Amino acid sequence: MATTATAQSVDANKIFIASCFALITTAMAFGIRAGVLTQLGDQFRLTNEQLGYVNQMAFLGFPVAMIIGGPLYNALGPRRIVWMAFAAHVLGLVMTIFAGGFWTLLLSTFLVGVGNGMVEAACNPMIANAYTGNETTKMLNRFHMWFPGGIVIATLVSKFMTDNNLGWQLQIGIILIPAVIYAFLFLGQTFPQSRAEGGASTGQNFQAMLSPLYLFIFACMALTAISEFGPQQWVGPIMQNSGASPMLILALVTGLMAVGRYFAGPVVHRLNPTGVLWASAVFATAGILLMSQATGAMVYVAAAMFAIGVCYFWPTMLGFVAEYLPRTGAIGLSILGGLGMFSASIFQPIIGGWLDNEKIKTAAAGLTGNAADLAAGQATLARMAFFPGILIVAFGVLYVVMRNRKPGHVDEVVLAAQPQQ
Protein backbone atom coordinates (compact mmCIF):
# COMPACT_ATOMS: atom_id res chain seq x y z
CA MET A 1 0.00 0.00 0.00
CA ALA A 2 1.40 3.32 -1.00
CA THR A 3 0.99 6.07 1.53
CA THR A 4 1.79 9.74 1.62
CA ALA A 5 2.99 9.37 5.18
CA THR A 6 6.26 7.55 4.63
CA ALA A 7 8.15 10.40 2.99
CA GLN A 8 7.09 12.76 5.76
CA SER A 9 8.23 10.55 8.70
CA VAL A 10 4.64 10.18 9.81
CA ASP A 11 3.62 7.18 11.91
CA ALA A 12 0.60 6.33 9.79
CA ASN A 13 -0.52 3.51 12.11
CA LYS A 14 -0.68 5.79 15.15
CA ILE A 15 -2.47 8.46 13.15
CA PHE A 16 -4.99 5.87 11.97
CA ILE A 17 -5.55 4.47 15.48
CA ALA A 18 -5.96 7.97 16.94
CA SER A 19 -8.47 8.75 14.19
CA CYS A 20 -10.39 5.60 15.11
CA PHE A 21 -10.64 6.69 18.77
CA ALA A 22 -11.84 10.11 17.61
CA LEU A 23 -14.56 8.38 15.59
CA ILE A 24 -15.43 6.18 18.60
CA THR A 25 -16.02 9.41 20.55
CA THR A 26 -18.34 10.60 17.81
CA ALA A 27 -20.15 7.25 17.77
CA MET A 28 -20.59 7.09 21.52
CA ALA A 29 -22.11 10.57 21.45
CA PHE A 30 -24.74 9.28 19.00
CA GLY A 31 -25.29 5.94 20.74
CA ILE A 32 -25.57 7.15 24.30
CA ARG A 33 -27.83 10.03 23.28
CA ALA A 34 -30.15 7.47 21.67
CA GLY A 35 -29.99 5.46 24.91
CA VAL A 36 -30.89 8.39 27.20
CA LEU A 37 -33.40 10.07 24.88
CA THR A 38 -36.39 8.74 26.82
CA GLN A 39 -34.79 9.79 30.14
CA LEU A 40 -34.19 13.30 28.80
CA GLY A 41 -37.83 13.52 27.71
CA ASP A 42 -39.05 12.43 31.14
CA GLN A 43 -36.74 14.66 33.19
CA PHE A 44 -37.26 17.85 31.17
CA ARG A 45 -40.85 17.04 30.11
CA LEU A 46 -40.10 17.25 26.40
CA THR A 47 -42.34 16.13 23.55
CA ASN A 48 -41.03 13.82 20.84
CA GLU A 49 -40.81 16.83 18.54
CA GLN A 50 -38.66 18.69 21.09
CA LEU A 51 -36.45 15.62 21.46
CA GLY A 52 -36.18 15.70 17.67
CA TYR A 53 -34.81 19.23 17.88
CA VAL A 54 -32.23 18.09 20.45
CA ASN A 55 -31.17 15.33 18.04
CA GLN A 56 -31.18 17.86 15.23
CA MET A 57 -28.54 19.99 16.95
CA ALA A 58 -26.02 17.12 16.90
CA PHE A 59 -26.65 16.49 13.22
CA LEU A 60 -26.65 20.24 12.46
CA GLY A 61 -23.39 20.95 14.30
CA PHE A 62 -21.77 18.19 12.27
CA PRO A 63 -22.26 19.72 8.79
CA VAL A 64 -21.49 23.22 10.05
CA ALA A 65 -18.10 21.94 11.25
CA MET A 66 -17.43 19.96 8.09
CA ILE A 67 -18.37 22.82 5.79
CA ILE A 68 -15.97 25.06 7.73
CA GLY A 69 -13.28 22.43 8.28
CA GLY A 70 -13.26 21.05 4.73
CA PRO A 71 -12.31 24.27 2.91
CA LEU A 72 -9.82 25.10 5.67
CA TYR A 73 -8.12 21.70 5.51
CA ASN A 74 -5.58 22.77 2.90
CA ALA A 75 -4.81 25.98 4.79
CA LEU A 76 -4.87 24.82 8.42
CA GLY A 77 -3.93 21.15 8.08
CA PRO A 78 -5.43 18.30 10.08
CA ARG A 79 -3.57 19.07 13.35
CA ARG A 80 -5.47 22.29 14.10
CA ILE A 81 -8.79 20.78 13.03
CA VAL A 82 -8.26 17.77 15.34
CA TRP A 83 -7.65 20.04 18.34
CA MET A 84 -10.71 22.11 17.45
CA ALA A 85 -12.67 18.84 17.53
CA PHE A 86 -11.33 17.95 20.98
CA ALA A 87 -12.17 21.37 22.43
CA ALA A 88 -15.74 21.22 21.06
CA HIS A 89 -16.23 17.67 22.36
CA VAL A 90 -15.13 18.47 25.90
CA LEU A 91 -17.07 21.73 26.13
CA GLY A 92 -20.24 20.23 24.65
CA LEU A 93 -20.19 17.10 26.82
CA VAL A 94 -19.57 19.04 30.05
CA MET A 95 -22.38 21.49 29.19
CA THR A 96 -24.71 18.55 28.48
CA ILE A 97 -23.96 16.99 31.87
CA PHE A 98 -24.90 20.23 33.62
CA ALA A 99 -27.82 21.10 31.31
CA GLY A 100 -30.75 22.78 33.00
CA GLY A 101 -33.38 22.37 30.32
CA PHE A 102 -34.34 22.33 26.66
CA TRP A 103 -32.31 25.34 25.50
CA THR A 104 -29.12 24.28 27.26
CA LEU A 105 -29.48 20.84 25.71
CA LEU A 106 -29.78 22.42 22.28
CA LEU A 107 -26.56 24.43 22.64
CA SER A 108 -24.49 21.67 24.26
CA THR A 109 -25.63 19.06 21.75
CA PHE A 110 -24.76 21.45 18.92
CA LEU A 111 -21.21 21.78 20.27
CA VAL A 112 -20.83 18.00 20.46
CA GLY A 113 -22.00 17.90 16.85
CA VAL A 114 -19.34 20.45 15.92
CA GLY A 115 -16.71 18.21 17.50
CA ASN A 116 -18.03 15.22 15.56
CA GLY A 117 -17.90 17.16 12.30
CA MET A 118 -14.36 18.36 12.89
CA VAL A 119 -13.28 14.74 13.42
CA GLU A 120 -14.66 13.80 10.00
CA ALA A 121 -13.24 16.92 8.34
CA ALA A 122 -9.75 16.04 9.55
CA CYS A 123 -9.68 12.25 9.41
CA ASN A 124 -11.46 11.41 6.14
CA PRO A 125 -9.01 13.26 3.86
CA MET A 126 -6.02 12.06 5.91
CA ILE A 127 -7.02 8.45 5.28
CA ALA A 128 -8.18 9.03 1.69
CA ASN A 129 -4.81 10.61 0.83
CA ALA A 130 -2.93 7.59 2.18
CA TYR A 131 -4.27 4.95 -0.21
CA THR A 132 -5.01 4.49 -3.91
CA GLY A 133 -7.61 2.62 -5.99
CA ASN A 134 -9.97 0.25 -4.19
CA GLU A 135 -7.68 0.48 -1.15
CA THR A 136 -9.15 3.94 -0.55
CA THR A 137 -12.69 2.61 -0.17
CA LYS A 138 -11.48 -0.38 1.86
CA MET A 139 -9.57 1.72 4.38
CA LEU A 140 -12.33 4.30 4.66
CA ASN A 141 -14.69 1.41 5.44
CA ARG A 142 -12.27 0.12 8.08
CA PHE A 143 -12.04 3.58 9.62
CA HIS A 144 -15.79 3.99 9.54
CA MET A 145 -16.35 0.57 11.10
CA TRP A 146 -15.57 2.35 14.37
CA PHE A 147 -18.69 4.46 14.05
CA PRO A 148 -20.99 1.44 14.43
CA GLY A 149 -18.35 -0.17 16.65
CA GLY A 150 -18.46 2.80 18.98
CA ILE A 151 -22.24 2.71 19.01
CA VAL A 152 -22.10 -0.96 20.06
CA ILE A 153 -19.88 0.04 22.97
CA ALA A 154 -22.20 2.95 23.79
CA THR A 155 -25.42 0.92 23.66
CA LEU A 156 -24.08 -1.85 25.89
CA VAL A 157 -22.71 0.70 28.37
CA SER A 158 -25.95 2.68 28.28
CA LYS A 159 -28.11 -0.42 28.79
CA PHE A 160 -25.98 -1.60 31.73
CA MET A 161 -26.02 1.83 33.37
CA THR A 162 -29.75 2.33 32.77
CA ASP A 163 -30.58 -1.13 34.14
CA ASN A 164 -28.57 -0.28 37.26
CA ASN A 165 -30.29 3.10 37.69
CA LEU A 166 -27.18 5.12 36.89
CA GLY A 167 -28.14 8.60 35.72
CA TRP A 168 -27.97 9.93 32.19
CA GLN A 169 -25.40 12.52 33.27
CA LEU A 170 -22.92 9.76 34.14
CA GLN A 171 -23.61 8.08 30.82
CA ILE A 172 -22.75 11.29 28.97
CA GLY A 173 -19.60 11.60 31.05
CA ILE A 174 -18.38 8.19 29.83
CA ILE A 175 -17.93 9.74 26.34
CA LEU A 176 -15.08 11.86 27.71
CA ILE A 177 -12.91 8.71 28.06
CA PRO A 178 -12.31 8.06 24.31
CA ALA A 179 -12.06 11.83 23.78
CA VAL A 180 -9.11 12.03 26.16
CA ILE A 181 -7.56 8.92 24.56
CA TYR A 182 -7.62 10.35 21.02
CA ALA A 183 -6.18 13.64 22.27
CA PHE A 184 -3.34 11.75 23.96
CA LEU A 185 -2.63 9.67 20.84
CA PHE A 186 -2.56 12.71 18.56
CA LEU A 187 -0.34 14.63 20.98
CA GLY A 188 3.17 15.00 19.60
CA GLN A 189 2.41 13.22 16.32
CA THR A 190 3.69 14.50 12.99
CA PHE A 191 0.62 14.95 10.79
CA PRO A 192 0.62 14.38 7.04
CA GLN A 193 0.99 17.65 5.17
CA SER A 194 -2.29 18.83 3.71
CA ARG A 195 -2.38 18.71 -0.05
CA ALA A 196 -4.88 19.16 -2.87
CA GLU A 197 -5.39 15.82 -4.61
CA GLY A 198 -3.82 15.43 -8.02
CA GLY A 199 -2.16 18.84 -7.71
CA ALA A 200 -5.52 20.57 -7.81
CA SER A 201 -5.90 23.95 -6.14
CA THR A 202 -8.81 24.83 -3.86
CA GLY A 203 -10.46 26.59 -6.82
CA GLN A 204 -10.11 23.44 -8.92
CA ASN A 205 -11.57 21.42 -6.05
CA PHE A 206 -14.71 23.54 -6.29
CA GLN A 207 -14.72 23.27 -10.09
CA ALA A 208 -14.61 19.48 -9.84
CA MET A 209 -17.59 19.61 -7.49
CA LEU A 210 -19.66 21.05 -10.37
CA SER A 211 -19.42 17.68 -12.10
CA PRO A 212 -22.91 16.22 -12.75
CA LEU A 213 -21.66 13.01 -11.14
CA TYR A 214 -20.66 14.78 -7.93
CA LEU A 215 -23.97 16.66 -7.82
CA PHE A 216 -25.81 13.35 -8.28
CA ILE A 217 -23.87 11.73 -5.43
CA PHE A 218 -24.46 14.91 -3.41
CA ALA A 219 -28.24 14.45 -3.74
CA CYS A 220 -28.05 10.73 -2.97
CA MET A 221 -26.00 11.37 0.18
CA ALA A 222 -28.94 13.20 1.72
CA LEU A 223 -31.05 10.06 1.34
CA THR A 224 -28.40 7.55 2.45
CA ALA A 225 -27.76 9.53 5.65
CA ILE A 226 -31.38 9.73 6.77
CA SER A 227 -31.89 6.08 5.80
CA GLU A 228 -29.14 5.16 8.26
CA PHE A 229 -29.58 7.66 11.08
CA GLY A 230 -33.38 7.94 11.12
CA PRO A 231 -34.15 4.47 12.46
CA GLN A 232 -31.03 4.39 14.65
CA GLN A 233 -31.64 7.64 16.53
CA TRP A 234 -35.29 6.80 17.19
CA VAL A 235 -34.90 3.13 18.06
CA GLY A 236 -35.75 3.75 21.74
CA PRO A 237 -39.03 5.65 21.45
CA ILE A 238 -40.16 3.66 18.36
CA MET A 239 -39.22 0.09 19.34
CA GLN A 240 -39.64 0.11 23.12
CA ASN A 241 -42.92 -1.85 22.92
CA SER A 242 -42.00 -4.21 20.08
CA GLY A 243 -41.13 -7.12 22.35
CA ALA A 244 -37.40 -6.60 21.69
CA SER A 245 -34.89 -4.48 23.60
CA PRO A 246 -34.26 -1.20 21.72
CA MET A 247 -30.66 -1.00 22.91
CA LEU A 248 -29.98 -4.61 21.91
CA ILE A 249 -31.49 -3.83 18.50
CA LEU A 250 -29.09 -0.91 18.16
CA ALA A 251 -26.17 -3.02 19.38
CA LEU A 252 -27.03 -5.75 16.86
CA VAL A 253 -27.36 -3.29 13.97
CA THR A 254 -24.16 -1.42 14.73
CA GLY A 255 -22.23 -4.59 15.57
CA LEU A 256 -23.06 -6.11 12.18
CA MET A 257 -22.16 -2.80 10.53
CA ALA A 258 -18.75 -2.81 12.21
CA VAL A 259 -18.00 -6.37 11.06
CA GLY A 260 -19.23 -5.63 7.54
CA ARG A 261 -17.09 -2.53 7.21
CA TYR A 262 -13.99 -4.32 8.43
CA PHE A 263 -14.37 -6.92 5.68
CA ALA A 264 -15.45 -4.37 3.07
CA GLY A 265 -12.43 -4.99 0.80
CA PRO A 266 -13.62 -8.25 -0.86
CA VAL A 267 -17.20 -6.94 -1.14
CA VAL A 268 -16.13 -3.71 -2.85
CA HIS A 269 -13.71 -5.60 -5.11
CA ARG A 270 -16.39 -8.07 -6.21
CA LEU A 271 -19.31 -5.67 -6.72
CA ASN A 272 -17.43 -2.33 -7.17
CA PRO A 273 -18.69 0.74 -5.25
CA THR A 274 -21.80 1.29 -7.39
CA GLY A 275 -22.90 -2.33 -7.05
CA VAL A 276 -22.42 -2.11 -3.29
CA LEU A 277 -24.56 1.04 -3.11
CA TRP A 278 -27.42 -0.49 -5.12
CA ALA A 279 -27.47 -3.70 -3.06
CA SER A 280 -27.35 -1.61 0.12
CA ALA A 281 -30.46 0.33 -0.92
CA VAL A 282 -32.36 -2.91 -1.54
CA PHE A 283 -31.47 -4.41 1.85
CA ALA A 284 -32.09 -1.15 3.73
CA THR A 285 -35.58 -0.76 2.26
CA ALA A 286 -36.49 -4.37 2.96
CA GLY A 287 -35.11 -4.18 6.51
CA ILE A 288 -37.04 -1.04 7.45
CA LEU A 289 -40.28 -2.39 5.98
CA LEU A 290 -39.86 -5.66 7.86
CA MET A 291 -39.08 -3.84 11.12
CA SER A 292 -42.26 -1.80 10.67
CA GLN A 293 -44.30 -5.01 10.85
CA ALA A 294 -42.27 -7.33 13.08
CA THR A 295 -42.60 -8.00 16.81
CA GLY A 296 -40.62 -10.15 19.22
CA ALA A 297 -37.66 -12.12 17.91
CA MET A 298 -38.45 -11.20 14.29
CA VAL A 299 -37.46 -7.61 15.09
CA TYR A 300 -33.86 -8.77 15.44
CA VAL A 301 -34.03 -10.52 12.05
CA ALA A 302 -35.37 -7.35 10.45
CA ALA A 303 -32.72 -5.27 12.23
CA ALA A 304 -29.99 -7.54 10.84
CA MET A 305 -31.31 -7.00 7.31
CA PHE A 306 -31.38 -3.25 7.90
CA ALA A 307 -27.79 -3.38 9.18
CA ILE A 308 -26.60 -5.12 6.02
CA GLY A 309 -28.32 -2.41 4.02
CA VAL A 310 -26.91 0.68 5.72
CA CYS A 311 -23.53 -0.86 6.54
CA TYR A 312 -21.68 0.39 3.45
CA PHE A 313 -23.66 3.53 2.62
CA TRP A 314 -21.57 6.26 4.27
CA PRO A 315 -17.99 5.06 3.68
CA THR A 316 -18.72 3.81 0.15
CA MET A 317 -20.19 7.19 -0.82
CA LEU A 318 -16.99 8.85 0.43
CA GLY A 319 -14.85 6.18 -1.22
CA PHE A 320 -16.69 6.60 -4.51
CA VAL A 321 -15.90 10.32 -4.56
CA ALA A 322 -12.29 9.74 -3.49
CA GLU A 323 -11.83 7.16 -6.29
CA TYR A 324 -13.81 8.64 -9.17
CA LEU A 325 -13.66 12.35 -8.34
CA PRO A 326 -10.29 12.80 -6.61
CA ARG A 327 -9.91 16.44 -7.69
CA THR A 328 -12.79 17.41 -5.42
CA GLY A 329 -10.21 16.89 -2.66
CA ALA A 330 -10.76 17.23 1.09
CA ILE A 331 -13.38 19.89 0.37
CA GLY A 332 -15.46 17.48 -1.71
CA LEU A 333 -15.39 14.83 1.01
CA SER A 334 -16.22 17.31 3.77
CA ILE A 335 -19.08 18.94 1.89
CA LEU A 336 -20.50 15.51 1.02
CA GLY A 337 -20.35 14.31 4.62
CA GLY A 338 -21.69 17.63 5.83
CA LEU A 339 -24.70 17.38 3.55
CA GLY A 340 -25.42 13.89 4.85
CA MET A 341 -25.55 15.08 8.43
CA PHE A 342 -27.48 18.22 7.48
CA SER A 343 -30.11 16.03 5.84
CA ALA A 344 -30.28 13.87 8.97
CA SER A 345 -30.62 17.00 11.11
CA ILE A 346 -33.55 18.35 9.09
CA PHE A 347 -35.53 15.16 9.49
CA GLN A 348 -35.03 14.64 13.25
CA PRO A 349 -37.90 16.92 14.41
CA ILE A 350 -39.94 15.78 11.41
CA ILE A 351 -39.62 12.16 12.53
CA GLY A 352 -40.49 13.22 16.07
CA GLY A 353 -43.56 14.99 14.70
CA TRP A 354 -44.52 11.88 12.72
CA LEU A 355 -44.35 9.83 15.93
CA ASP A 356 -46.46 12.34 17.87
CA ASN A 357 -49.06 12.44 15.06
CA GLU A 358 -49.19 8.66 14.78
CA LYS A 359 -49.84 8.43 18.52
CA ILE A 360 -52.78 10.81 18.08
CA LYS A 361 -54.11 8.62 15.26
CA THR A 362 -53.77 5.40 17.27
CA ALA A 363 -55.56 7.02 20.21
CA ALA A 364 -58.39 8.12 17.89
CA ALA A 365 -58.59 4.54 16.61
CA GLY A 366 -59.21 3.32 20.17
CA LEU A 367 -55.77 1.89 20.92
CA THR A 368 -54.23 2.56 24.32
CA GLY A 369 -51.02 1.92 26.23
CA ASN A 370 -48.29 -0.23 24.74
CA ALA A 371 -50.43 -1.29 21.78
CA ALA A 372 -50.90 2.34 20.75
CA ASP A 373 -47.19 3.11 21.11
CA LEU A 374 -46.24 0.03 19.07
CA ALA A 375 -48.64 0.89 16.25
CA ALA A 376 -47.42 4.49 16.17
CA GLY A 377 -43.78 3.39 16.09
CA GLN A 378 -44.36 0.88 13.29
CA ALA A 379 -46.23 3.44 11.19
CA THR A 380 -43.37 5.92 11.65
CA LEU A 381 -40.83 3.31 10.55
CA ALA A 382 -42.88 2.49 7.45
CA ARG A 383 -42.62 6.15 6.41
CA MET A 384 -38.82 5.98 6.69
CA ALA A 385 -38.64 3.20 4.07
CA PHE A 386 -39.41 5.86 1.46
CA PHE A 387 -35.83 7.19 1.61
CA PRO A 388 -33.86 4.05 0.68
CA GLY A 389 -36.68 3.12 -1.73
CA ILE A 390 -35.76 6.11 -3.91
CA LEU A 391 -32.12 5.02 -3.79
CA ILE A 392 -32.89 1.63 -5.32
CA VAL A 393 -33.74 3.46 -8.54
CA ALA A 394 -31.00 6.09 -8.25
CA PHE A 395 -28.18 3.64 -7.59
CA GLY A 396 -29.48 1.29 -10.25
CA VAL A 397 -29.03 4.07 -12.79
CA LEU A 398 -25.59 4.91 -11.37
CA TYR A 399 -24.48 1.29 -11.70
CA VAL A 400 -25.43 1.21 -15.38
CA VAL A 401 -23.73 4.54 -16.13
CA MET A 402 -20.51 3.79 -14.23
CA ARG A 403 -19.94 0.11 -15.04
CA ASN A 404 -17.23 0.87 -17.66
CA ARG A 405 -15.68 3.96 -16.01
CA LYS A 406 -12.26 3.80 -14.40
CA PRO A 407 -11.37 5.51 -11.10
CA GLY A 408 -9.79 8.96 -11.34
CA HIS A 409 -10.97 9.67 -14.90
CA VAL A 410 -14.33 11.37 -14.49
CA ASP A 411 -13.34 14.68 -12.92
CA GLU A 412 -10.30 15.01 -15.17
CA VAL A 413 -12.68 15.20 -18.12
CA VAL A 414 -14.84 17.73 -16.27
CA LEU A 415 -11.88 19.95 -15.39
CA ALA A 416 -10.48 19.82 -18.91
CA ALA A 417 -13.64 21.52 -20.17
CA GLN A 418 -13.45 24.30 -17.55
CA PRO A 419 -11.24 27.41 -17.39
CA GLN A 420 -8.25 27.00 -15.08
CA GLN A 421 -7.58 29.40 -12.25
NORRAKA-V934656 format. One record per residue. N is the residue number from 0. RES is the residue in one small letter. PHI is phi in whole degrees, 0 to 359 (none if undefined). Layout:
n:N res:RES phi:PHI
n:N res:RES phi:PHI
This chain:
n:0 res:m phi:none
n:1 res:a phi:275
n:2 res:t phi:233
n:3 res:t phi:274
n:4 res:a phi:281
n:5 res:t phi:304
n:6 res:a phi:293
n:7 res:q phi:255
n:8 res:s phi:57
n:9 res:v phi:263
n:10 res:d phi:277
n:11 res:a phi:298
n:12 res:n phi:295
n:13 res:k phi:292
n:14 res:i phi:298
n:15 res:f phi:295
n:16 res:i phi:297
n:17 res:a phi:299
n:18 res:s phi:298
n:19 res:c phi:296
n:20 res:f phi:294
n:21 res:a phi:296
n:22 res:l phi:289
n:23 res:i phi:299
n:24 res:t phi:301
n:25 res:t phi:302
n:26 res:a phi:295
n:27 res:m phi:295
n:28 res:a phi:297
n:29 res:f phi:290
n:30 res:g phi:293
n:31 res:i phi:290
n:32 res:r phi:298
n:33 res:a phi:298
n:34 res:g phi:288
n:35 res:v phi:257
n:36 res:l phi:301
n:37 res:t phi:295
n:38 res:q phi:297
n:39 res:l phi:298
n:40 res:g phi:299
n:41 res:d phi:290
n:42 res:q phi:292
n:43 res:f phi:258
n:44 res:r phi:55
n:45 res:l phi:258
n:46 res:t phi:283
n:47 res:n phi:298
n:48 res:e phi:294
n:49 res:q phi:294
n:50 res:l phi:298
n:51 res:g phi:298
n:52 res:y phi:292
n:53 res:v phi:297
n:54 res:n phi:302
n:55 res:q phi:301
n:56 res:m phi:298
n:57 res:a phi:294
n:58 res:f phi:289
n:59 res:l phi:284
n:60 res:g phi:299
n:61 res:f phi:299
n:62 res:p phi:293
n:63 res:v phi:301
n:64 res:a phi:294
n:65 res:m phi:289
n:66 res:i phi:292
n:67 res:i phi:281
n:68 res:g phi:291
n:69 res:g phi:299
n:70 res:p phi:298
n:71 res:l phi:273
n:72 res:y phi:301
n:73 res:n phi:297
n:74 res:a phi:276
n:75 res:l phi:269
n:76 res:g phi:82
n:77 res:p phi:292
n:78 res:r phi:303
n:79 res:r phi:296
n:80 res:i phi:293
n:81 res:v phi:299
n:82 res:w phi:288
n:83 res:m phi:296
n:84 res:a phi:298
n:85 res:f phi:298
n:86 res:a phi:298
n:87 res:a phi:294
n:88 res:h phi:300
n:89 res:v phi:297
n:90 res:l phi:297
n:91 res:g phi:294
n:92 res:l phi:292
n:93 res:v phi:296
n:94 res:m phi:296
n:95 res:t phi:296
n:96 res:i phi:301
n:97 res:f phi:258
n:98 res:a phi:299
n:99 res:g phi:253
n:100 res:g phi:170
n:101 res:f phi:302
n:102 res:w phi:290
n:103 res:t phi:294
n:104 res:l phi:298
n:105 res:l phi:300
n:106 res:l phi:293
n:107 res:s phi:294
n:108 res:t phi:292
n:109 res:f phi:298
n:110 res:l phi:295
n:111 res:v phi:298
n:112 res:g phi:298
n:113 res:v phi:297
n:114 res:g phi:300
n:115 res:n phi:299
n:116 res:g phi:293
n:117 res:m phi:295
n:118 res:v phi:300
n:119 res:e phi:294
n:120 res:a phi:298
n:121 res:a phi:275
n:122 res:c phi:278
n:123 res:n phi:302
n:124 res:p phi:292
n:125 res:m phi:301
n:126 res:i phi:285
n:127 res:a phi:297
n:128 res:n phi:290
n:129 res:a phi:275
n:130 res:y phi:227
n:131 res:t phi:233
n:132 res:g phi:60
n:133 res:n phi:293
n:134 res:e phi:299
n:135 res:t phi:299
n:136 res:t phi:295
n:137 res:k phi:298
n:138 res:m phi:287
n:139 res:l phi:295
n:140 res:n phi:295
n:141 res:r phi:292
n:142 res:f phi:296
n:143 res:h phi:283
n:144 res:m phi:295
n:145 res:w phi:281
n:146 res:f phi:288
n:147 res:p phi:295
n:148 res:g phi:299
n:149 res:g phi:293
n:150 res:i phi:291
n:151 res:v phi:302
n:152 res:i phi:302
n:153 res:a phi:296
n:154 res:t phi:293
n:155 res:l phi:293
n:156 res:v phi:296
n:157 res:s phi:296
n:158 res:k phi:296
n:159 res:f phi:299
n:160 res:m phi:290
n:161 res:t phi:293
n:162 res:d phi:297
n:163 res:n phi:258
n:164 res:n phi:58
n:165 res:l phi:270
n:166 res:g phi:295
n:167 res:w phi:294
n:168 res:q phi:297
n:169 res:l phi:293
n:170 res:q phi:296
n:171 res:i phi:297
n:172 res:g phi:297
n:173 res:i phi:301
n:174 res:i phi:294
n:175 res:l phi:294
n:176 res:i phi:297
n:177 res:p phi:295
n:178 res:a phi:296
n:179 res:v phi:294
n:180 res:i phi:297
n:181 res:y phi:292
n:182 res:a phi:296
n:183 res:f phi:296
n:184 res:l phi:291
n:185 res:f phi:284
n:186 res:l phi:299
n:187 res:g phi:81
n:188 res:q phi:283
n:189 res:t phi:271
n:190 res:f phi:274
n:191 res:p phi:301
n:192 res:q phi:293
n:193 res:s phi:292
n:194 res:r phi:210
n:195 res:a phi:271
n:196 res:e phi:301
n:197 res:g phi:66
n:198 res:g phi:78
n:199 res:a phi:283
n:200 res:s phi:278
n:201 res:t phi:300
n:202 res:g phi:298
n:203 res:q phi:289
n:204 res:n phi:303
n:205 res:f phi:294
n:206 res:q phi:299
n:207 res:a phi:296
n:208 res:m phi:287
n:209 res:l phi:276
n:210 res:s phi:303
n:211 res:p phi:304
n:212 res:l phi:294
n:213 res:y phi:296
n:214 res:l phi:296
n:215 res:f phi:294
n:216 res:i phi:297
n:217 res:f phi:304
n:218 res:a phi:292
n:219 res:c phi:293
n:220 res:m phi:299
n:221 res:a phi:299
n:222 res:l phi:280
n:223 res:t phi:295
n:224 res:a phi:294
n:225 res:i phi:288
n:226 res:s phi:298
n:227 res:e phi:280
n:228 res:f phi:275
n:229 res:g phi:300
n:230 res:p phi:299
n:231 res:q phi:293
n:232 res:q phi:289
n:233 res:w phi:250
n:234 res:v phi:298
n:235 res:g phi:295
n:236 res:p phi:298
n:237 res:i phi:278
n:238 res:m phi:255
n:239 res:q phi:293
n:240 res:n phi:244
n:241 res:s phi:274
n:242 res:g phi:91
n:243 res:a phi:231
n:244 res:s phi:286
n:245 res:p phi:304
n:246 res:m phi:288
n:247 res:l phi:289
n:248 res:i phi:300
n:249 res:l phi:295
n:250 res:a phi:295
n:251 res:l phi:297
n:252 res:v phi:301
n:253 res:t phi:287
n:254 res:g phi:296
n:255 res:l phi:296
n:256 res:m phi:297
n:257 res:a phi:297
n:258 res:v phi:297
n:259 res:g phi:299
n:260 res:r phi:289
n:261 res:y phi:296
n:262 res:f phi:261
n:263 res:a phi:292
n:264 res:g phi:309
n:265 res:p phi:300
n:266 res:v phi:294
n:267 res:v phi:296
n:268 res:h phi:296
n:269 res:r phi:283
n:270 res:l phi:260
n:271 res:n phi:66
n:272 res:p phi:306
n:273 res:t phi:290
n:274 res:g phi:295
n:275 res:v phi:298
n:276 res:l phi:295
n:277 res:w phi:294
n:278 res:a phi:298
n:279 res:s phi:298
n:280 res:a phi:298
n:281 res:v phi:296
n:282 res:f phi:294
n:283 res:a phi:296
n:284 res:t phi:297
n:285 res:a phi:297
n:286 res:g phi:295
n:287 res:i phi:294
n:288 res:l phi:298
n:289 res:l phi:292
n:290 res:m phi:296
n:291 res:s phi:287
n:292 res:q phi:238
n:293 res:a phi:276
n:294 res:t phi:221
n:295 res:g phi:64
n:296 res:a phi:297
n:297 res:m phi:295
n:298 res:v phi:298
n:299 res:y phi:292
n:300 res:v phi:296
n:301 res:a phi:296
n:302 res:a phi:297
n:303 res:a phi:296
n:304 res:m phi:295
n:305 res:f phi:298
n:306 res:a phi:299
n:307 res:i phi:300
n:308 res:g phi:292
n:309 res:v phi:271
n:310 res:c phi:309
n:311 res:y phi:261
n:312 res:f phi:307
n:313 res:w phi:298
n:314 res:p phi:293
n:315 res:t phi:287
n:316 res:m phi:299
n:317 res:l phi:295
n:318 res:g phi:295
n:319 res:f phi:300
n:320 res:v phi:294
n:321 res:a phi:297
n:322 res:e phi:279
n:323 res:y phi:265
n:324 res:l phi:228
n:325 res:p phi:296
n:326 res:r phi:286
n:327 res:t phi:289
n:328 res:g phi:64
n:329 res:a phi:299
n:330 res:i phi:296
n:331 res:g phi:299
n:332 res:l phi:293
n:333 res:s phi:292
n:334 res:i phi:295
n:335 res:l phi:296
n:336 res:g phi:297
n:337 res:g phi:298
n:338 res:l phi:297
n:339 res:g phi:302
n:340 res:m phi:289
n:341 res:f phi:296
n:342 res:s phi:300
n:343 res:a phi:297
n:344 res:s phi:293
n:345 res:i phi:300
n:346 res:f phi:275
n:347 res:q phi:300
n:348 res:p phi:293
n:349 res:i phi:295
n:350 res:i phi:297
n:351 res:g phi:300
n:352 res:g phi:295
n:353 res:w phi:304
n:354 res:l phi:295
n:355 res:d phi:299
n:356 res:n phi:294
n:357 res:e phi:294
n:358 res:k phi:293
n:359 res:i phi:295
n:360 res:k phi:296
n:361 res:t phi:293
n:362 res:a phi:294
n:363 res:a phi:294
n:364 res:a phi:278
n:365 res:g phi:97
n:366 res:l phi:278
n:367 res:t phi:223
n:368 res:g phi:60
n:369 res:n phi:297
n:370 res:a phi:297
n:371 res:a phi:293
n:372 res:d phi:296
n:373 res:l phi:296
n:374 res:a phi:298
n:375 res:a phi:295
n:376 res:g phi:295
n:377 res:q phi:294
n:378 res:a phi:295
n:379 res:t phi:294
n:380 res:l phi:298
n:381 res:a phi:301
n:382 res:r phi:295
n:383 res:m phi:292
n:384 res:a phi:294
n:385 res:f phi:299
n:386 res:f phi:294
n:387 res:p phi:291
n:388 res:g phi:300
n:389 res:i phi:297
n:390 res:l phi:291
n:391 res:i phi:302
n:392 res:v phi:288
n:393 res:a phi:298
n:394 res:f phi:285
n:395 res:g phi:296
n:396 res:v phi:295
n:397 res:l phi:299
n:398 res:y phi:299
n:399 res:v phi:294
n:400 res:v phi:292
n:401 res:m phi:263
n:402 res:r phi:297
n:403 res:n phi:250
n:404 res:r phi:272
n:405 res:k phi:259
n:406 res:p phi:304
n:407 res:g phi:83
n:408 res:h phi:264
n:409 res:v phi:298
n:410 res:d phi:284
n:411 res:e phi:294
n:412 res:v phi:293
n:413 res:v phi:297
n:414 res:l phi:292
n:415 res:a phi:297
n:416 res:a phi:268
n:417 res:q phi:245
n:418 res:p phi:295
n:419 res:q phi:273
n:420 res:q phi:258
